[in-house]
Amino acid sequence: AGHGQFLGIEEIKQELQIPRQWLPVNGKVGLVRVEGDSMIPTISNGDSVVVEFDSGYTSDGLYLIRVEDSAYVKRIQREFGSLRIISDNPLYRELTVESNDVGLIGRVALIVRKT
């Protein structure tokens, strides 16, 4: 959710079995652990998200994004050449940035709750 460090795709640490119908069709997916409270109540600290890498912008929704050297899971809305970056937790303010200032790493396809 906040202040993650983007180091690129890392090594496989664990394999999970997820029903195929829950996954995006392009097959380029990964599981990313989320830290922070900026996306509560949608995503909690310690939850994971399945990310469809290289999806591009498909519609407003949840994305794994890169801003400078940090990675975030945020709600994105496109608006007249800019992007609104929204945290679901009302304690965090919304940001509006130019579209080319944000790297879309991938679309969040599935939320996996911490147990």
C-alpha positions as CSV (number, residue, x, y, z in Angstrom):
1,A,0.0,0.0,0.0
2,G,2.7,2.5,0.8
3,H,6.4,3.3,0.6
4,G,7.4,-0.1,-0.9
5,Q,10.7,-0.4,-2.7
6,F,10.6,-1.6,-6.3
7,L,13.5,-3.9,-7.1
8,G,12.0,-5.6,-10.0
9,I,10.8,-9.2,-10.1
10,E,12.4,-11.2,-7.3
11,E,13.0,-14.9,-6.8
12,I,10.1,-17.3,-6.3
13,K,9.7,-17.8,-2.5
14,Q,6.6,-19.9,-2.4
15,E,4.3,-21.6,-4.8
16,L,0.5,-21.4,-4.3
17,Q,-2.3,-23.2,-6.0
18,I,-5.0,-20.7,-7.2
19,P,-7.9,-21.7,-9.3
20,R,-7.2,-20.8,-13.0
21,Q,-10.6,-19.0,-13.3
22,W,-9.5,-16.4,-10.7
23,L,-6.4,-15.4,-12.6
24,P,-6.0,-13.1,-15.6
25,V,-5.6,-14.6,-19.0
26,N,-2.2,-13.3,-20.0
27,G,-0.4,-15.6,-17.5
28,K,2.1,-13.0,-16.4
29,V,1.2,-12.8,-12.8
30,G,2.9,-12.6,-9.4
31,L,2.0,-12.4,-5.8
32,V,3.0,-9.2,-4.0
33,R,2.8,-8.8,-0.2
34,V,1.3,-5.4,0.9
35,E,2.6,-3.4,3.8
36,G,0.9,-0.4,5.3
37,D,-2.6,0.8,6.2
38,S,-3.3,3.3,3.3
39,M,-5.7,0.9,1.5
40,I,-7.7,-0.2,4.5
41,P,-10.5,-1.4,4.4
42,T,-10.0,-2.9,0.9
43,I,-6.5,-4.3,1.6
44,S,-5.0,-4.7,5.0
45,N,-1.4,-4.8,6.2
46,G,0.1,-8.2,5.5
47,D,-2.5,-9.1,2.7
48,S,-1.1,-10.1,-0.7
49,V,-2.3,-9.2,-4.1
50,V,-2.1,-11.1,-7.4
51,V,-0.8,-8.7,-10.0
52,E,-1.2,-9.1,-13.7
53,F,2.1,-7.6,-14.9
54,D,2.3,-5.5,-18.1
55,S,-1.5,-5.2,-18.2
56,G,-1.4,-1.5,-19.0
57,Y,-4.3,0.7,-18.0
58,T,-7.5,-1.2,-18.6
59,S,-10.0,0.8,-16.5
60,D,-10.2,2.6,-13.2
61,G,-9.3,0.2,-10.4
62,L,-6.5,-1.1,-8.2
63,Y,-2.9,-1.2,-9.6
64,L,0.6,-1.8,-8.5
65,I,2.4,1.4,-9.5
66,R,5.8,2.9,-9.4
67,V,6.4,6.5,-8.4
68,E,10.1,7.4,-8.6
69,D,11.8,4.5,-6.7
70,S,8.9,3.3,-4.7
71,A,6.1,0.8,-5.4
72,Y,2.5,1.2,-4.2
73,V,-0.8,-0.5,-4.4
74,K,-3.4,2.2,-5.1
75,R,-6.7,2.9,-6.7
76,I,-6.1,4.7,-10.0
77,Q,-8.6,6.9,-11.9
78,R,-7.7,8.5,-15.3
79,E,-8.7,12.1,-15.6
80,F,-7.8,14.4,-18.6
81,G,-4.2,13.3,-19.1
82,S,-3.5,12.9,-15.5
83,L,-4.0,10.1,-12.9
84,R,-5.7,10.4,-9.6
85,I,-3.9,8.2,-7.0
86,I,-6.3,7.3,-4.3
87,S,-5.8,5.6,-0.9
88,D,-9.0,3.9,0.3
89,N,-8.1,4.9,3.9
90,P,-9.6,8.4,4.4
91,L,-6.6,9.4,6.6
92,Y,-4.4,9.6,3.5
93,R,-4.9,12.4,0.9
94,E,-5.5,11.8,-2.8
95,L,-2.8,12.8,-5.3
96,T,-3.1,13.9,-8.9
97,V,-0.1,13.4,-11.1
98,E,0.7,13.6,-14.8
99,S,0.2,10.2,-16.4
100,N,3.9,9.9,-17.5
101,D,5.1,10.4,-13.9
102,V,3.6,7.0,-12.8
103,G,4.8,3.6,-14.0
104,L,2.0,1.1,-14.1
105,I,3.6,-2.2,-13.1
106,G,0.3,-4.1,-13.3
107,R,-3.3,-4.4,-12.5
108,V,-4.4,-6.0,-9.2
109,A,-6.4,-9.1,-10.2
110,L,-7.0,-10.7,-6.8
111,I,-6.7,-9.9,-3.1
112,V,-5.5,-12.7,-0.8
113,R,-6.3,-12.0,2.8
114,K,-3.7,-12.7,5.5
115,T,-4.9,-15.5,7.8
